[in-house]
Amino acid sequence: MERLTALVLFVLVTCLSCKQEEANEKPIVIDEEAQHQKLVSEVEAELKKAGYMTFNYVDEKTKDTVIMQQYFIAFLKSGPNRDQPKEVADSLQNLHLEHLGRMYELGYADISGPFGDDGEIRGITIYNTPTQQMADSLANLDPMVQAGRLQIEIHPWWAAKGFPLR
């Protein structure tokens, strides 16, 4: 099992380091303090230069210009191979959590979490990537997906740039 863990981590690091070399596929992480000092047009220009899709609108109540950015939601659904022994399933769960943590640390995923019921959709991850293809590639690096315990379904999703969850 240690060899599997090492192999998965090697593949993940190799794939991510290749992806980071392509300037137009790096995630944009804008410092909240610096964002307030930039013009909306500057923030949008940075996002568009990096390959992100955006649009903006004026909030009628506040008169602020809000930048909307396209993200990608990965629905993690029950996969066809969920009958592994407990020790294998536990190991895959640990690798899954490591993968999601790494996606967050690298700026590719903004939030992940399981659903509270025992339905077909097990959880979600919101990817902050310029393209759906990149989000799909990163989601499919998840060891739970590779083992068949989970499968991925990705949809484009729009949200206001910089707005926190409440």
N, C-alpha and C positions, 0 to 999 in steps of 0.2 A: 504494500500500500504506500510506503514511503517513496518508492520509485515512481508510482503513479502521481503522487503529489508533486514530486520534483519535476516530472515531465510536464504536467499541467502548468506549473508556475513558469517553466522555461518557455513553453509555447506562448503563454500569456504575455510575458515580458518581451519576447521576440516580436510578437505581432504588434504590441502597443508601441514599442520603440520604432518599428517601421512606420506605423501610422503617424507618430509624432513628427517625423521628418518632413511630412507633407504639410507645408505652411497653411494651405487652405483647409486642412482638416483638423487643426488644433481647436480645442474648446476655448471659447472666450470667457474668461473670468474677470469681470469688471469689479474693481474695488469700489465698494459702496460710497466711501468718502470721495474718491476721485470722480465717480459717476455723477454726483451732484454738482461738480465743478465743470463738467463738460456740457456742451450743447447737445440737444437731442440729435441734431444732424451729425455730430461727431461720433456719438455712440452708434447710431445707425450705420454710418459709413464704415466703422471698424467691424461691425457684425457682418455687413454685406461683403466687405473685402475678404473676410474669413469664410464666406460661403453660406452664411445663415440667411434664411428668409425672414423678412420683417415687414411690418407696416406700422403706422402710428395713427392715433386719433386724439382729439382734444376732449378731455373729460369736461362735460358741461357744468358740473358742480364746482370743480376746483380750478378749471381753466388750464390745468396742466396737460402737457402733451405726453401721452403714454405710448411707449414702444411695445409693440406686440412681437414676440419672437416665436418661431416654430420650434417646438421640441418634439420628442418622440416617446410615446408611452409604450413600454414593452409589457404586455400581459403575460405573466408566467403561468401557464396552464399545466394541469396534470398531464404527464407524458405517458407513453405506452409501456414503459418499463419501470414499474413501481414495486417490484417484488424482490428487491435485493435484501440480503440478510441485514439485520439491525446494525451490525458493526460497519458494513459497507454504506448503508444509508446515512449513518451518523457521520462517517468520514466525508461523504459527499456533501452533507449539510455544512460541515465546517469549511470545506473548500468553496462552497457556494457563498457563504458569508464573507470569506476572504476575497473572493472575486468581486462581490458587490462593494466591499470596503475599498478595494483598489480602484474600482471605477469612480467612486466618490472622490477619493484622494487625488486622482489624476484629473478631475474636473469633467469627466465624461458623463457621470450620472449625478443628478441633483438630489434625488430622494428615492429610497426603495423601502418596501415593506410588504409583509404578508397581509392577506385579508383575514378577518376574524371568524369566518365560517369555514366549513369543510367542503366548499364547492369546487367546481372544475377549475376556476381561476384562483390560483393560489396566492398571487401577489402581483405587484407592479414595480417597475423601475422607470423613472423619467430620465431619459437620456438627453443631454445637452450637447448635441453633435450637429454639424452642418447638414448631414444627409441621413436619410433613412437607411441607406445601405451601410453606412458606418455604424449606426445604432444597432442594426441587425447583426452585423459582424461581431461587435462587442458583446451583445447579448448571447450570441451563440458560442462564445468562448466559455460561458458558465459551465463548470463541471457537471452540474445537475442536468443541464440541457444535453451536454455531450454523452452523459450516461443514459439519457432517455427518461429520467424521472420527471423532467419538465420539458415543455415545448414553448416556443416563443410566438407571440402574435403582436406585431408592432403597428401602431397607428400614429400619424402626425397629430400634434396637439398644439394649440396656440395658448400662450400665457403672457401676461405683462412682465416685461423684463425688470428684474429687481424687486418684485413684490414678494414679501415673505408669506409663508403659511401662517394661519392664525388658528 
